[in-house]
Amino acid sequence: MMMRILTAQAPNSRYWRLSVAIGAMAVAMSAAPGAMAQTQREAELEARLNQLEAAVSALRSELTQARSENQASTQIAQKADSRVAALEAKPAAEGFKVGATTFKLGGFVKVVGSATRYDDGVVPGGSLGKEFYLPQQIPVGGGSSRDIIGHARQTRLAFSSSTPLGGKEVKSVVEFDFALAAAPLGAQRATNPYTPTFRRGFISYGNWLVGQEWTTFQNPNHFPETTDFVGPMDGAIFVRQMMVQYKQPLSADWSLYLAAENPQTETISTTSAALGDNDSDRMPDLVAKLAYKGRAGEMHIAGLYRKLSIHGDGFGDTANGWGISAAGKVPFGPQGRHDVRFSATYGQGMGRYFTVGFVPDAVYDPAIGDRLYVVDNFAGFAAIKLGWTDTVRSTLMAAYQKAWYPDAIALPDLANVAAYSVAGNIFWSPVKQLDLGIEYRHGQREVASGLKGQIDRLEMAAKFTF
């Protein structure tokens, strides 16, 4: 209406401009609510988007931090696992220290049970031949007999020490068991007491060793595994004695040993086969040994020189004794589970080095003149070990010894001439330190009269090493 009135009036530029302005304002006012509402929604949406972007950014930061922490935790866990594995792989410290000296205690508990048949006589009660295979104690010339025996006398203890000195170490070893103690009367009646017996005791520094140790003429590592202590005793060198020993390494695998060892001349007479100790020796037994220890196994060749001597009140004699020996242990098969072990020795006047004195060094009898009649000897053994699995193995072994006496003298009927044995066993180690074994052995002894005695023994043993 107003537009029409204004239009109808005379067209005055002033009024025309005012009308246009008023119309424009009206149009703007009519459109303003929609525009204002649209701006407010966009603002709210933008605010929400900003909040979402902030939340996503915060989540990204937290995720990045979590990943970093997880990687750090993983690295720490891996380092911890590697340190634990290294500690587990590292051998546990042995012994204990007092000042600069490290002390160690070792040994084993060993129990043995055996059932034995003697074809030609009875072994007296308390004899070591009941508990070990000693061919000189196989009875001859009698009827058959049997016995069953059990003991733990081979149980062993060893103490050692090590002290740094001048860039090297002073070491000592003291070792004993109960095996060679004489059984007291009535021992088996109740408590079975046995006195500890001294085995080894020595001091070593650098290349030198002084004290009681296995003779340099042998290597006890070449003995086969057996329920008995040595097993093929017939063919084995078996001596522990006082010595001064020098070892000179020649290379990574080869060493030279030189030793002066305790002398002792053992004799029998024309009327008695009992060994006699003659403490009148004037020169130590001299030993030289060339030894190899490497990938091919262990081997040695050794030489022995002795000066036999027997002297009394205005009488006596001396004689030369000597011997040469070769022995070794050679592994073969998968992971070296099998091995062959052997020893062969020949000499004159060296009988006491074999089999705990199976034969004498010489025959001496003042009734036939002041002269030592030297005895020739041969002894040897061979054994093969078969490792069926990592925990089960067997050993087959054979041994032989022979003595040749001078033809010019008569011998007592019971003088030992020859011995042999064969044996086989099987061992199982359910854990590393526990060995369970059973063994059968047949042996024979022959004396100067021609009589022979035989032994058959089934033996079981259990040993736990600590």
C-alpha positions as semicolon CSV with decimal commas, in nm:
position;residue;x (nm);y (nm);z (nm)
1;M;0,000;0,000;0,000
2;M;0,272;0,237;0,099
3;M;0,462;0,149;-0,215
4;R;0,161;0,229;-0,422
5;I;0,105;0,564;-0,239
6;L;0,464;0,654;-0,279
7;T;0,458;0,552;-0,637
8;A;0,144;0,740;-0,703
9;Q;0,288;1,056;-0,567
10;A;0,501;1,275;-0,775
11;P;0,828;1,124;-0,842
12;N;1,051;1,312;-0,601
13;S;1,407;1,183;-0,598
14;R;1,438;1,235;-0,225
15;Y;1,134;1,030;-0,142
16;W;1,231;0,770;-0,404
17;R;1,564;0,712;-0,244
18;L;1,408;0,686;0,101
19;S;1,157;0,429;-0,023
20;V;1,429;0,216;-0,180
21;A;1,629;0,225;0,141
22;I;1,328;0,126;0,350
23;G;1,248;-0,163;0,110
24;A;1,601;-0,291;0,122
25;M;1,600;-0,285;0,498
26;A;1,275;-0,479;0,501
27;V;1,413;-0,744;0,271
28;A;1,729;-0,771;0,478
29;M;1,528;-0,803;0,799
30;S;1,309;-1,071;0,647
31;A;1,615;-1,275;0,539
32;A;1,829;-1,224;0,855
33;P;1,692;-1,502;1,080
34;G;1,785;-1,776;0,829
35;A;2,132;-1,638;0,773
36;M;2,196;-1,597;1,143
37;A;2,080;-1,954;1,213
38;Q;2,307;-2,092;0,940
39;T;2,612;-1,915;1,082
40;Q;2,546;-2,045;1,434
41;R;2,523;-2,411;1,316
42;E;2,842;-2,378;1,117
43;A;3,015;-2,237;1,423
44;E;2,891;-2,523;1,638
45;L;3,001;-2,778;1,376
46;E;3,339;-2,615;1,345
47;A;3,376;-2,622;1,723
48;R;3,287;-2,988;1,730
49;L;3,535;-3,060;1,447
50;N;3,802;-2,876;1,639
51;Q;3,726;-3,084;1,949
52;L;3,739;-3,408;1,743
53;E;4,067;-3,305;1,584
54;A;4,206;-3,232;1,930
55;A;4,088;-3,570;2,060
56;V;4,236;-3,755;1,757
57;S;4,562;-3,566;1,803
58;A;4,565;-3,662;2,171
59;L;4,495;-4,026;2,082
60;R;4,776;-4,020;1,827
61;S;5,014;-3,885;2,090
62;E;4,907;-4,149;2,339
63;L;4,942;-4,425;2,074
64;T;5,288;-4,301;1,977
65;Q;5,391;-4,291;2,343
66;A;5,246;-4,641;2,402
67;R;5,434;-4,777;2,102
68;S;5,757;-4,621;2,225
69;E;5,702;-4,760;2,574
70;N;5,619;-5,103;2,428
71;Q;5,936;-5,102;2,217
72;A;6,138;-4,998;2,519
73;S;5,975;-5,273;2,728
74;T;6,046;-5,527;2,453
75;Q;6,409;-5,420;2,434
76;I;6,441;-5,438;2,813
77;A;6,278;-5,784;2,814
78;Q;6,510;-5,902;2,535
79;K;6,812;-5,771;2,720
80;A;6,691;-5,935;3,039
81;D;6,634;-6,266;2,856
82;S;6,980;-6,251;2,699
83;R;7,138;-6,178;3,039
84;V;6,947;-6,466;3,199
85;A;7,051;-6,699;2,915
86;A;7,413;-6,589;2,954
87;L;7,397;-6,647;3,329
88;E;7,239;-6,991;3,277
89;A;7,503;-7,084;3,018
90;K;7,786;-6,967;3,240
91;P;7,916;-7,246;3,468
92;A;7,829;-7,193;3,828
93;A;8,114;-7,083;4,047
94;E;8,280;-7,380;4,215
95;G;8,416;-7,388;4,566
96;F;8,458;-7,097;4,802
97;K;8,727;-6,838;4,861
98;V;8,918;-6,752;5,174
99;G;9,136;-6,453;5,097
100;A;9,306;-6,523;4,765
101;T;9,271;-6,904;4,791
102;T;8,988;-7,099;4,627
103;F;8,893;-7,425;4,796
104;K;8,691;-7,705;4,636
105;L;8,537;-8,029;4,760
106;G;8,457;-8,317;4,526
107;G;8,421;-8,690;4,506
108;F;8,148;-8,949;4,480
109;V;7,941;-9,200;4,672
110;K;7,967;-9,548;4,521
111;V;7,790;-9,864;4,630
112;V;7,876;-10,207;4,489
113;G;7,714;-10,548;4,515
114;S;7,861;-10,868;4,366
115;A;7,799;-11,242;4,343
116;T;8,115;-11,447;4,279
117;R;8,198;-11,809;4,202
118;Y;8,552;-11,938;4,256
119;D;8,620;-12,266;4,080
120;D;8,932;-12,365;4,273
121;G;8,925;-12,258;4,635
122;V;8,807;-12,008;4,894
123;V;8,912;-11,644;4,936
124;P;8,978;-11,569;5,305
125;G;8,741;-11,330;5,479
126;G;8,848;-10,965;5,468
127;S;9,061;-11,011;5,155
128;L;9,054;-10,731;4,900
129;G;8,998;-10,992;4,630
130;K;8,640;-11,020;4,748
131;E;8,574;-10,655;4,669
132;F;8,803;-10,592;4,371
133;Y;8,920;-10,804;4,082
134;L;9,276;-10,893;4,190
135;P;9,405;-11,188;3,986
136;Q;9,673;-11,271;4,246
137;Q;9,395;-11,352;4,492
138;I;9,210;-11,600;4,270
139;P;9,240;-11,926;4,467
140;V;9,399;-12,236;4,309
141;G;9,408;-12,603;4,405
142;G;9,078;-12,628;4,595
143;G;8,708;-12,687;4,551
144;S;8,456;-12,437;4,426
145;S;8,305;-12,171;4,649
146;R;8,061;-11,881;4,622
147;D;7,998;-11,555;4,801
148;I;7,777;-11,248;4,788
149;I;7,907;-10,917;4,917
150;G;7,805;-10,551;4,920
151;H;7,994;-10,240;5,028
152;A;8,035;-9,865;4,981
153;R;8,410;-9,859;5,041
154;Q;8,497;-9,702;4,707
155;T;8,326;-9,379;4,819
156;R;8,577;-9,098;4,771
157;L;8,647;-8,746;4,894
158;A;8,891;-8,498;4,745
159;F;8,995;-8,150;4,856
160;S;9,180;-7,904;4,636
161;S;9,304;-7,547;4,660
162;S;9,435;-7,284;4,421
163;T;9,623;-6,964;4,509
164;P;9,759;-6,705;4,261
165;L;10,132;-6,649;4,295
166;G;10,366;-6,468;4,058
167;G;10,129;-6,484;3,761
168;K;10,070;-6,858;3,810
169;E;9,878;-7,070;4,057
170;V;9,993;-7,287;4,344
171;K;9,757;-7,585;4,352
172;S;9,717;-7,868;4,598
173;V;9,513;-8,189;4,611
174;V;9,434;-8,423;4,900
175;E;9,227;-8,732;4,819
176;F;9,120;-9,038;5,014
177;D;8,869;-9,322;5,015
178;F;8,803;-9,635;5,219
179;A;8,883;-9,905;4,963
180;L;9,217;-10,040;5,084
181;A;9,156;-10,027;5,459
182;A;9,189;-10,364;5,630
183;A;8,847;-10,480;5,745
184;P;8,844;-10,506;6,125
185;L;8,736;-10,834;6,278
186;G;8,361;-10,854;6,297
187;A;8,312;-10,551;6,072
188;Q;8,014;-10,699;5,893
189;R;7,857;-10,804;6,220
190;A;7,719;-10,459;6,292
191;T;7,863;-10,124;6,179
192;N;8,109;-10,197;5,894
193;P;8,363;-9,928;5,996
194;Y;8,655;-9,858;5,766
195;T;8,944;-9,618;5,816
196;P;9,000;-9,361;5,537
197;T;9,306;-9,446;5,327
198;F;9,530;-9,189;5,159
199;R;9,526;-9,191;4,778
200;R;9,680;-8,873;4,641
201;G;9,839;-8,562;4,787
202;F;10,052;-8,321;4,587
203;I;10,144;-7,958;4,521
204;S;10,181;-7,816;4,171
205;Y;10,313;-7,483;4,048
206;G;10,355;-7,400;3,682
207;N;10,515;-7,701;3,513
208;W;10,618;-7,869;3,840
209;L;10,442;-8,125;4,056
210;V;10,568;-8,264;4,388
211;G;10,389;-8,523;4,597
212;Q;10,200;-8,850;4,568
213;E;10,024;-8,897;4,237
214;W;9,962;-9,164;3,973
215;T;10,294;-9,271;3,827
216;T;10,402;-9,077;3,520
217;F;10,448;-9,416;3,350
218;Q;10,068;-9,447;3,308
219;N;9,753;-9,241;3,249
220;P;9,446;-9,339;3,456
221;N;9,218;-9,168;3,201
222;H;9,285;-9,464;2,973
223;F;9,117;-9,710;3,213
224;P;8,784;-9,833;3,072
225;E;8,457;-9,770;3,253
226;T;8,381;-10,058;3,486
227;T;8,184;-10,143;3,799
228;D;8,516;-10,251;3,949
229;F;8,767;-9,973;4,014
230;V;9,013;-10,066;3,738
231;G;8,855;-10,363;3,563
232;P;9,121;-10,516;3,336
233;M;9,369;-10,529;3,622
234;D;9,565;-10,814;3,462
235;G;9,705;-10,588;3,194
236;A;9,710;-10,252;3,371
237;I;9,988;-10,045;3,524
238;F;9,865;-9,943;3,867
239;V;10,091;-9,734;4,093
240;R;10,050;-9,418;4,299
241;Q;10,369;-9,293;4,461
242;M;10,583;-8,998;4,562
243;M;10,746;-8,809;4,275
244;V;10,897;-8,490;4,143
245;Q;10,752;-8,432;3,798
246;Y;10,822;-8,172;3,529
247;K;10,588;-8,115;3,234
248;Q;10,704;-7,929;2,924
249;P;10,437;-7,846;2,662
250;L;10,579;-7,891;2,312
251;S;10,274;-7,768;2,121
252;A;9,900;-7,731;2,166
253;D;9,861;-8,113;2,161
254;W;10,197;-8,259;2,268
255;S;10,370;-8,257;2,607
256;L;10,687;-8,410;2,750
257;Y;10,692;-8,540;3,108
258;L;11,006;-8,612;3,310
259;A;10,988;-8,756;3,661
260;A;11,193;-8,903;3,942
261;E;10,971;-9,134;4,147
262;N;10,987;-9,337;4,465
263;P;11,189;-9,660;4,424
264;Q;11,094;-9,992;4,581
265;T;11,238;-10,332;4,491
266;E;10,994;-10,621;4,534
267;T;11,133;-10,975;4,551
268;I;11,032;-11,333;4,618
269;S;11,258;-11,619;4,722
270;T;11,294;-11,973;4,592
271;T;11,087;-12,098;4,885
272;S;10,817;-11,829;4,923
273;A;10,596;-11,654;4,671
274;A;10,513;-11,374;4,916
275;L;10,640;-11,036;4,799
276;G;10,912;-10,884;5,014
277;D;10,959;-10,507;5,049
278;N;11,326;-10,406;5,037
279;D;11,374;-10,052;5,160
280;S;11,735;-10,025;5,054
281;D;11,702;-9,859;4,714
282;R;11,960;-9,592;4,640
283;M;11,828;-9,430;4,321
284;P;11,478;-9,305;4,221
285;D;11,286;-9,462;3,936
286;L;11,321;-9,239;3,630
287;V;11,034;-9,189;3,384
288;A;11,002;-9,002;3,055
289;K;10,671;-8,978;2,871
290;L;10,563;-8,817;2,544
291;A;10,188;-8,753;2,552
292;Y;9,934;-8,638;2,295
293;K;9,590;-8,494;2,372
294;G;9,389;-8,347;2,088
295;R;9,105;-8,403;1,844
296;A;9,224;-8,754;1,766
297;G;9,207;-8,858;2,132
298;E;9,475;-8,927;2,392
299;M;9,791;-9,134;2,349
300;H;10,132;-9,169;2,508
301;I;10,454;-9,361;2,494
302;A;10,658;-9,385;2,813
303;G;10,992;-9,524;2,922
304;L;11,104;-9,636;3,268
305;Y;11,450;-9,697;3,411
306;R;11,509;-9,849;3,755
307;K;11,804;-9,952;3,966
308;L;11,693;-10,254;4,166
309;S;11,871;-10,286;4,496
310;I;11,876;-10,517;4,795
311;H;12,132;-10,476;5,071
312;G;12,177;-10,614;5,418
313;D;12,458;-10,667;5,666
314;G;12,746;-10,729;5,430
315;F;12,542;-10,885;5,149
316;G;12,322;-10,775;4,861
317;D;12,309;-10,701;4,491
318;T;12,190;-10,446;4,236
319;A;12,037;-10,491;3,889
320;N;11,893;-10,281;3,611
321;G;11,522;-10,267;3,543
322;W;11,342;-10,100;3,256
323;G;11,012;-10,083;3,073
324;I;10,838;-9,926;2,777
325;S;10,466;-9,863;2,749
326;A;10,218;-9,732;2,491
327;A;9,856;-9,652;2,570
328;G;9,570;-9,443;2,444
329;K;9,202;-9,358;2,410
330;V;9,063;-9,293;2,062
331;P;8,701;-9,174;2,019
332;F;8,497;-9,250;1,708
333;G;8,139;-9,259;1,584
334;P;7,866;-8,993;1,609
335;Q;7,959;-8,718;1,853
336;G;8,254;-8,932;1,967
337;R;8,022;-9,150;2,177
338;H;8,232;-9,462;2,110
339;D;8,600;-9,511;2,187
340;V;8,881;-9,766;2,188
341;R;9,120;-9,784;2,485
342;F;9,438;-9,984;2,502
343;S;9,765;-10,034;2,686
344;A;10,067;-10,253;2,616
345;T;10,382;-10,273;2,830
346;Y;10,697;-10,481;2,824
347;G;10,997;-10,468;3,055
348;Q;11,240;-10,634;3,293
349;G;11,251;-10,593;3,667
350;M;10,933;-10,386;3,685
351;G;10,679;-10,635;3,818
352;R;10,550;-10,411;4,096
353;Y;10,418;-10,164;3,838
354;F;10,163;-10,421;3,718
355;T;9,842;-10,524;3,889
356;V;9,937;-10,411;4,240
357;G;10,235;-10,648;4,231
358;F;10,112;-10,961;4,055
359;V;10,473;-11,070;3,998
360;P;10,801;-10,957;4,161
361;D;11,072;-10,738;4,015
362;A;11,328;-11,011;4,081
363;V;11,398;-11,333;4,269
364;Y;11,652;-11,312;4,552
365;D;11,762;-11,591;4,780
366;P;12,087;-11,573;4,980
367;A;12,090;-11,953;4,984
368;I;12,175;-11,956;4,614
369;G;12,406;-11,655;4,619
370;D;12,388;-11,278;4,655
371;R;12,225;-11,209;4,324
372;L;11,905;-11,053;4,195
373;Y;11,745;-11,263;3,918
374;V;11,539;-11,015;3,716
375;V;11,193;-11,116;3,590
376;D;11,066;-11,029;3,240
377;N;10,709;-10,899;3,206
378;F;10,442;-10,828;2,948
379;A;10,096;-10,690;3,016
380;G;9,822;-10,526;2,815
381;F;9,452;-10,463;2,780
382;A;9,208;-10,349;2,513
383;A;8,855;-10,215;2,552
384;I;8,584;-10,082;2,326
385;K;8,310;-9,853;2,450
386;L;7,984;-9,831;2,255
387;G;7,762;-9,533;2,328
388;W;7,416;-9,659;2,234
389;T;7,249;-9,330;2,331
390;D;7,346;-9,017;2,519
391;T;7,270;-9,197;2,846
392;V;7,333;-9,567;2,775
393;R;7,671;-9,722;2,691
394;S;7,853;-10,056;2,709
395;T;8,217;-10,160;2,738
396;L;8,379;-10,487;2,633
397;M;8,733;-10,547;2,759
398;A;9,008;-10,808;2,775
399;A;9,342;-10,814;2,959
400;Y;9,647;-11,040;2,981
401;Q;9,975;-11,061;3,173
402;K;10,271;-11,299;3,150
403;A;10,595;-11,330;3,349
404;W;10,914;-11,511;3,246
405;Y;11,144;-11,616;3,529
406;P;11,515;-11,701;3,490
407;D;11,568;-12,067;3,400
408;A;11,859;-12,098;3,642
409;I;11,643;-12,090;3,956
410;A;11,364;-12,296;4,104
411;L;11,038;-12,122;4,181
412;P;10,792;-12,168;4,465
413;D;10,480;-12,348;4,349
414;L;10,253;-12,046;4,405
415;A;10,464;-11,793;4,218
416;N;10,234;-11,612;3,974
417;V;10,305;-11,678;3,607
418;A;10,008;-11,556;3,402
419;A;9,658;-11,410;3,427
420;Y;9,382;-11,302;3,191
421;S;9,025;-11,173;3,210
422;V;8,735;-11,078;2,984
423;A;8,441;-10,862;3,086
424;G;8,138;-10,675;2,954
425;N;7,905;-10,421;3,109
426;I;7,622;-10,178;3,046
427;F;7,579;-9,841;3,214
428;W;7,283;-9,604;3,231
429;S;7,298;-9,242;3,347
430;P;6,942;-9,113;3,400
431;V;7,096;-8,781;3,509
432;K;7,443;-8,647;3,443
433;Q;7,593;-8,724;3,784
434;L;7,433;-9,066;3,844
435;D;7,574;-9,387;3,691
436;L;7,406;-9,728;3,725
437;G;7,589;-10,031;3,589
438;I;7,597;-10,409;3,577
439;E;7,900;-10,616;3,468
440;Y;8,006;-10,976;3,416
441;R;8,371;-11,083;3,442
442;H;8,559;-11,408;3,392
443;G;8,923;-11,435;3,499
444;Q;9,199;-11,691;3,538
445;R;9,525;-11,713;3,730
446;E;9,811;-11,956;3,662
447;V;10,097;-12,032;3,903
448;A;10,442;-12,190;3,863
449;S;10,321;-12,538;3,961
450;G;10,080;-12,537;3,668
451;L;9,769;-12,501;3,879
452;K;9,500;-12,266;3,753
453;G;9,214;-12,093;3,928
454;Q;8,910;-11,928;3,773
455;I;8,661;-11,667;3,882
456;D;8,319;-11,563;3,754
457;R;8,166;-11,247;3,898
458;L;7,842;-11,058;3,840
459;E;7,864;-10,709;3,981
460;M;7,635;-10,409;4,008
461;A;7,729;-10,055;4,102
462;A;7,565;-9,718;4,157
463;K;7,774;-9,401;4,173
464;F;7,670;-9,041;4,237
465;T;7,941;-8,782;4,166
466;F;7,938;-8,445;4,337
